């Protein structure tokens, strides 16, 4: 939640960077689900297009319709599962560094110059 009132220049789309204005439609309600449905339809069309031409693969399994779609899905799913396992192996507790962490240092108030980058 932002601490800025609604009438600040930050909330005016005319003050946003060009790329932010270009993709602001993604934040509107319902649009993320539309994107998912469009991607699902495009994937289904690409899968169905695989049945419309003759393949000349190096290995016999490459000639099966939809092989590369299934292969890509299984490979990506495997990548996600391996990443989850790896995360469990290398994850450290929040206080892993203890008092050696820079967050535990006391800063003098004079060294804490607060700058408003939104102004």
Beta strands, then each sheet from edge to edge (+ up, - down):
end
